[in-house]
Amino acid sequence: MRSITTLDELRAARLSLDGTVGFVPTMGFLHEGHLSLIRRAKEECTHVVVSIFVNPTQFGPQEDLFRYPRDIERDLKLIAPLGVDLVWMPTTEIMYPQGYQTWVEVEAMTRPLEGAVRPGHFRGVTTVVTKLFNAVQPHKSYFGQKDAQQAAVIRQMVKDLNFPIEIVVCPTMREPDGLAMSSRNVYLDPEQRKAATILFRSLSAAKELYETGERNAETLRKRMKEILASEPLAQVQYVSCADYDSLEELTEIKSKTLLSMAVFIGGTRLIDNFVLE
């Protein structure tokens, strides 16, 4: 496994990789969710490239850029046994040199949900992912279902910009009590950690209604809100029952659907979702 920083190093190393290349972009502080993406890439591709870059342009002014957890040494130890060929760790100066002024934006799909409460977030995501794709030139790239809107936006971007890249969305990895794995979970104290399971429980309750035949989207949204309201530490930012592809809110469920939410537990913002097939 080679660890590299500069674009020149990356380009030279990329030329030596024959066959298919799978790419896993990350912001570091890796957990089992990230490692599952790497293992999937290893199964499906000849070579695997991982990037570690905390992208400043997807954080808002009041968000946690500077306290976002970082531990490169730990990350590299976790990656080392997995058979990764390259770990690219560019600096902010490499990704956004002085005078930088070019941005990539997906329009309608970035307006609801995360886009409504985090202005500019997806512009940062789509711009950095475009730059990573251009640099790595992968055949496949791997993303987690936990960031469902991000995955949908990137699928749309790849389609619109004719990137010859297959986007592979892998299942959300969860703790034994159902909490979706996230780098931000380290912010939770023991009481908050226990309270955070309310996201999984509310999604599960809505899914149970769906499985018993309920197809009214507002009924599912109401059920999720009721469960969330039972947890004093939970402050709901949004609850959604939307079309899986367009992310438009539904009245009636007729096809693949995304149940999703963003909830503050104390000062920590958590997101989670279920897909109704």
N, C-alpha and C positions, 0 to 999 in steps of 0.2 A: 504494500500500500504506500503510495506516494502522497505526501502533503505538499501542496503548492499554493502560491499566492498570486503571482503576476499573470497577466493575460498571455504574455509571451511563453511562460512556462506551461500554461494550460494548452495553448495552441500546439506547441511542440509535442506535448504528451498525447494530445488527442490524435495527432497524425499517426501515432504508433499503435492505436487501438483498431485492429481489424475486426470485422463482424459487427453485430448489433451492440449499441450502447444504451444502457438504461440510466436515467438520471433522477436523483432524489434531491430536490432543493429543500434546505432546512434553514432555520434560524438558530440552530444549535440547542444546547441544553437538552440533549436527546433523551427520549424515553422509549418504551417498548413500541409505541405507535410508530415512531420514526424507524425503529429497527425492523419492524414488520414490512415497511415499504422497501427497505434495502434488501431484505430476504426475498421479497417478491421480484424485485428487479434482477437479483442474482439468478433466480429460477428461470427467468424468461429471456435474459440477454447474455451475450458473450462477455460484456464488460459492464462495470457499474461505476458511475461517477456520483459523488455526493458533494454538495456545496453547503458551506456554513457561512451565513451572512445575515446579521441582524439589520434588516433594511429600514433605514430611518424614514424613508418617504411614505411608509404605510402607517406610521404612528401620528396621531393628532397631537396638538400642542399640550393637551391635558392628559395624555396617555403615558404609558410606562416604559418609554424607550430607554431611559437611563437606568431604571431599576430592573429591566428585563434580565432574567437570569442568564449568566454566561459561565461556561467552564470548558474551554477548548480541550484541555488535557484529559478531562473525564470523557468528553465526546469521542476523542480519538481512541481511547482505550475501549470504548463500547463498539466502535466501528471495526477495529483491527481484526477481530476473529471472523468477520463476515465475508471476507473475500473481495472487498472493494478495491478497485484499481487506483482511483484518484480521489483525494479529498481536496476540493478547491475552497480556499478561505480568502476571498478578496477583501481588500480594505474599502472603506467608504470612499477614499480618494480615487481608487481604481474604478469603482462603479459610478461615481458622480464627480468627475473631475471639475476643477474650477471652470465656471462658465457654462456648466451643463444646463440645457434648456429644452430637451426633447422628451415628450411624454406619450404614452400609449393609453388610450381610454376606450373601454367598452361602455356603451351608453345605457340603454334601458335596464339591463339586468343588474346594474350596479346601484340603481336608485333605491330599491326597497331594502328592508331588513338591515343588514350590516351597513349598507351604503347610506341609509337614512339617518343612522345615529353616529356614523363615523365618516364625516365628509372628507373626501380625498383619499380615503383608505385604499380603495380599489385602483385608483390611478397609480398609487405607489406599487401595489401588487403587480398589476399588469405590466407596468414599465420594467420593474426589476426582473420579472419572469421572462419577458421578451429579451432582455439583455443576457440573462443566464442561458436561455435557449440558443441565442446567436453565438455565444461563446462556446458552449459545450457541444452543440450540434447532435443532440441525442436522437435516437429512433423512438424511444418511449420515455415518458416521464411520469412519476408516481406521486400521487397526492392522497391524503386521507379524507374519508367521508365526513369526519368531524367538521372540517371547514367546507361544508357543502356548497355554500354560495361561491366561495373562492374557486372550487373545482368547476362549478358550472360556468363561471365567468371565464376561466382559463380555457375550457372546452370551446366556448364561443369565440374567444380571441384566436385560438389556433385555427379554427374553421375559417374565420373572416380573413386572417392574414396569410392563409395557405401554408402554414408551417407543416412540413412533412413529419409530424410527430404524433404518436398515439398517446393520448392522455388516459392513464390507468388510475381509477379511483378505487382505493382499498378500504375495507371495513374499518370502522372506528374500533380502536382497542380500548378496553375498559378495565377498571379495577374490579376486584371480586364483588364489591357492593354496587357496581353499575356506573360509577363515576367515569366519565370519559377522560382518558389520559391527556394531560396538557402540561406544558412547561410551566404554566401559571399556577398549577395546583400547589406548588411549593409556597405560595403566598398565604395559603389557608392555615389558620391555627387549628388545634384539634376540634374545637366546637364548630368552627366554620366548615371544616372538612366533613364532619358528620352531616351538617346542614346541606352541603353541596349535593348530596344524593337526591335532593328534591327534584332536580332537573330530570334525572333518569326515571324517577317514580312518576312524574307528571306525563312524560312522553309515553311511558308504559301504559298508563291509565287510558290515554287517548287511543293508543294502538289496540287495547282490549276492546274499546267501543267499536272501533273500525272492524275488528275481527268478528264481532257479534252482529255486524250488518249495518252499522251506522255510517251514512254517507254524507251527512250534513256537516260541512266544514266548520261552521260556527259552533256547532255542538262540540266538536273536538277541541276547538280553541277554548271554549268555555270550560271544558273539563280540565285542560292543562292549567288554566288560570286558577281554578278552584284549588287544585292540589298545591300549586305554588303559593297561594295565599295562606296555606296552613303552616308555612315555615316563616317564623318571625324575622329570621336573618336574610330572607330572600327579597330583593327589590327587583321587580320585573322590568326589563327594558322593552322587550317585545316578545310576542308569541304569534306563531304563524302556521297556517295550513295552506300551502301554495303548490302550484304546479311544479313538478320536479325540474322541468327544462326551462320554462319561462320565468319562474319564481313569482308569477302573478297570484295574488290571493284568490282562493276558490270559494264558491258558494256551495257547490256540490262536487264530491269526489267521483271522478269517472275514469281516471287513469293514474299513472305513477305520480305519487304525491310526496311532498317534503313537509314533515312536521319539524319546526325548528323554534329555537328560543335563545334569548340572551338574558342573563340574570346576574345581578350583583349579589355576591355573598360577602357581606362586609364591604371591603374596598376592592375585592377581586371580581373581575368580570369574566363570567364563564359562558360558553356557548355549547349547545348540543343539538342533536337532531335524530330523527328516525325517518326512514324511507318506507312508505306504504307502496308495495309493488302493485 
